[in-house]
Amino acid sequence: MEEVIAQRTKGLVVSNIIVLIAAAFLVGMAIWMIGYVGSLGWIVGLFALAMVIVVVVVAVRTLVRIRKVPEVIATREGDTLVFLGERIPLCDIAEATSEQSRTLSWQPTYGLLRIRLKSGRILKNGCVDDVAQACFRLNECLRRYAAEQEQQ
């Protein structure tokens, strides 16, 4: 029996595409400023182009990072948790915590899911859709597993 616990967010993809569209608009404005406004236009236009390049690099890196994360981040398969392809016995998990990213009111919520193992190792992913609910589902799985182990 496979239970999906956490999925990749789609909100970051949408917001980064909007940023790239806005960057294309700013490139047009910067080219217009360089070509038509005069000597001050060169300075402002080049500054605007430099800012656009930084924004585009950050947005593209974020899009590439998000696309590398699988659609399903965490699932429970019996007595194991599959987190980003790695199989972890539920008895080895100490706790799961979440940290919600700051988003605008119209963006879907996402954030960081952190799983601390009893060995001290920490597994985490920052592209989790509705991270508070995913963390609740994982902690609920851990509670059910602990209850099953007590009954045996």
C-alpha positions in Angstrom: 0.0 0.0 0.0 1.5 3.3 -1.1 0.4 6.6 0.6 1.5 9.9 -0.9 2.8 12.2 1.8 4.4 15.1 -0.1 4.4 16.4 -3.6 6.4 19.0 -5.5 5.0 22.5 -5.6 3.7 24.1 -8.8 3.6 27.7 -7.4 7.3 28.4 -7.8 7.1 27.5 -11.5 4.2 29.9 -12.1 5.8 32.8 -10.2 9.2 32.3 -12.0 7.5 32.3 -15.4 5.8 35.6 -14.4 9.2 36.9 -13.4 10.8 35.9 -16.7 8.0 37.7 -18.6 8.5 40.8 -16.6 12.3 40.6 -17.2 11.6 40.4 -21.0 9.5 43.6 -20.6 12.4 45.3 -18.7 14.9 44.3 -21.4 12.7 46.1 -23.9 12.6 49.2 -21.7 16.3 49.1 -21.1 17.0 48.9 -24.9 14.6 51.8 -25.5 16.4 53.9 -22.8 19.8 53.1 -24.3 18.7 54.0 -27.8 16.4 57.1 -27.3 17.0 58.9 -24.0 20.6 60.1 -24.4 23.7 59.8 -22.3 21.8 59.3 -19.0 19.8 56.6 -20.8 22.9 54.6 -21.4 23.8 54.6 -17.7 20.2 53.7 -16.5 19.7 51.3 -19.4 22.9 49.4 -18.7 22.1 49.3 -15.0 18.6 47.9 -15.8 20.1 45.3 -18.1 22.5 44.2 -15.4 19.6 43.8 -13.0 17.5 41.9 -15.5 20.4 39.5 -16.1 20.7 38.8 -12.4 16.9 38.3 -12.1 16.8 36.0 -15.1 19.8 33.9 -13.9 18.1 33.4 -10.4 14.8 32.6 -12.0 16.2 30.1 -14.5 18.3 28.4 -11.7 15.2 28.1 -9.6 13.2 26.6 -12.4 16.0 24.0 -13.2 16.3 23.1 -9.5 12.5 22.6 -9.2 12.4 20.5 -12.4 15.0 18.2 -10.9 12.8 17.3 -7.9 10.4 14.4 -8.7 6.6 15.1 -8.8 6.1 12.9 -5.7 8.6 13.7 -3.0 7.6 11.4 -0.1 5.5 8.2 0.0 4.9 5.6 2.7 5.3 2.0 1.5 4.5 -0.3 4.4 7.2 0.2 7.1 9.4 2.4 4.9 9.3 6.0 3.8 10.5 6.8 0.3 12.0 10.3 0.3 13.4 11.5 -3.0 14.0 7.9 -4.0 15.8 7.0 -0.8 14.2 4.2 1.3 14.1 4.9 5.1 12.6 2.6 7.7 10.0 4.4 9.7 11.7 3.3 12.9 14.8 5.3 12.0 12.9 8.6 11.8 13.1 10.8 14.9 10.9 13.7 13.8 9.6 15.7 10.9 9.3 19.4 10.9 8.2 22.0 8.3 9.0 25.6 7.5 6.6 27.5 5.3 8.1 29.9 2.8 6.9 33.5 2.6 4.6 33.8 -0.3 2.2 36.3 -1.7 -1.5 35.8 -0.9 -2.3 34.6 -4.5 0.5 32.0 -4.6 0.1 28.4 -3.5 1.8 27.6 -0.2 5.0 25.7 -0.2 8.1 25.2 2.0 10.8 23.1 3.5 10.1 19.6 4.8 12.8 18.5 7.2 13.2 14.9 8.4 15.6 14.2 11.2 16.8 10.6 11.5 17.8 9.0 14.8 21.4 8.8 13.5 21.4 12.6 13.4 21.2 12.9 9.6 18.8 15.4 8.2 16.9 15.0 5.0 15.2 18.0 3.5 13.5 19.5 0.5 12.3 23.0 0.0 9.9 22.5 -2.9 7.1 20.8 -1.0 3.5 21.8 -1.8 1.3 22.6 1.2 4.2 21.7 3.5 2.3 22.0 6.8 -0.2 19.4 5.6 2.6 17.2 4.3 4.4 17.4 7.7 1.1 16.6 9.5 0.6 13.5 7.2 4.2 12.3 7.9 3.9 12.7 11.6 0.5 11.0 11.5 2.2 8.0 9.7 4.9 7.9 12.4 2.2 7.9 15.1 0.3 5.1 13.4 3.5 3.1 13.0 4.4 3.5 16.6 1.0 2.4 17.7 1.2 -0.7 15.4 4.6 -1.5 16.9 3.2 -1.3 20.5 0.4 -3.7 19.6 2.8 -6.3 18.4 
